[in-house]
Amino acid sequence: MGISASDIVPFSLARANLSELAEQVKAGAEKIITKNGESYIALIDAQRLDYYHQLEREHIHLLLIDDAGKGLDDVAAGRVKDARSALQSLKRRRS
């Protein structure tokens, strides 16, 4: 869904027309509220915000799964270190 010029609303106008803007957003629109001519906040439907947060969590989980897979590949290829020596090496670097 693209943003059109009518979806960009100055803060003062948004304050005066919040109920109307809320109805438009509930109907599917997204609004960018500007302050001093620059983007300030976005007004979106709460369900859409929940969906965006769900996508973000799923993305994080996929990154973790990818990292775990890379770790397993390292173990299978023998690219491992003893935990004690690795921790000691990290402590020395921090000092």
C-alpha positions in Angstrom: 0.0 0.0 0.0 1.5 3.3 -1.1 1.4 6.6 0.7 -0.3 9.5 -1.3 -0.2 13.2 -0.7 -3.5 13.1 1.2 -1.9 10.6 3.7 0.6 13.3 4.8 -1.0 15.5 7.5 0.5 18.4 9.4 0.4 17.9 13.2 -2.0 20.9 13.7 -4.5 19.5 11.2 -4.2 16.0 12.7 -4.9 17.4 16.2 -8.0 19.1 14.9 -9.3 16.1 12.9 -8.1 13.1 15.0 -11.5 11.4 15.0 -11.8 11.6 11.2 -8.2 10.5 10.7 -8.8 7.5 13.1 -11.8 6.4 11.0 -9.7 6.6 7.8 -6.9 4.6 9.4 -9.4 2.0 10.7 -10.7 1.7 7.1 -7.2 0.8 5.9 -5.3 4.1 5.3 -2.0 4.9 6.9 -1.2 8.5 7.8 2.1 10.3 8.2 1.9 13.1 10.7 4.4 15.9 10.1 5.7 18.5 12.5 7.6 21.6 11.3 7.5 20.1 7.7 9.2 16.8 8.6 7.9 13.3 9.3 7.0 13.0 13.0 4.8 9.9 13.6 2.7 7.4 11.7 -0.9 6.7 12.4 -1.8 3.0 11.6 -4.4 0.5 12.7 -3.6 -1.4 15.9 -4.1 -4.7 14.2 -1.6 -3.8 11.5 0.9 -2.7 14.1 0.5 -6.1 15.8 1.1 -7.7 12.4 4.3 -5.6 11.9 5.6 -6.7 15.3 4.8 -10.3 14.5 6.8 -10.0 11.3 9.7 -8.5 13.2 9.7 -11.4 15.8 9.6 -13.9 12.9 12.5 -12.2 11.2 14.5 -12.4 14.5 13.7 -16.1 14.9 14.8 -16.8 11.3 18.1 -15.0 12.0 18.6 -17.0 15.1 17.9 -20.3 13.2 20.4 -19.2 10.5 23.1 -18.5 13.2 22.4 -21.9 14.8 22.8 -23.6 11.5 26.1 -21.8 10.9 27.2 -23.0 14.3 26.3 -26.6 13.5 28.2 -26.3 10.2 31.3 -25.1 12.2 31.0 -28.0 14.5 30.7 -30.5 11.7 33.7 -29.0 9.9 35.8 -29.1 13.1 36.0 -25.4 13.6 35.6 -25.5 17.3 37.6 -24.3 20.4 37.7 -25.4 24.0 35.2 -23.2 26.0 37.7 -22.4 28.7 40.4 -21.3 26.4 37.9 -19.3 24.3 36.7 -17.5 27.5 40.2 -16.8 28.7 41.1 -15.3 25.3 38.0 -13.0 25.4 39.0 -11.9 28.9 42.5 -11.1 27.8 41.2 -9.0 24.9 38.9 -7.0 27.2 41.8 -6.2 29.6 
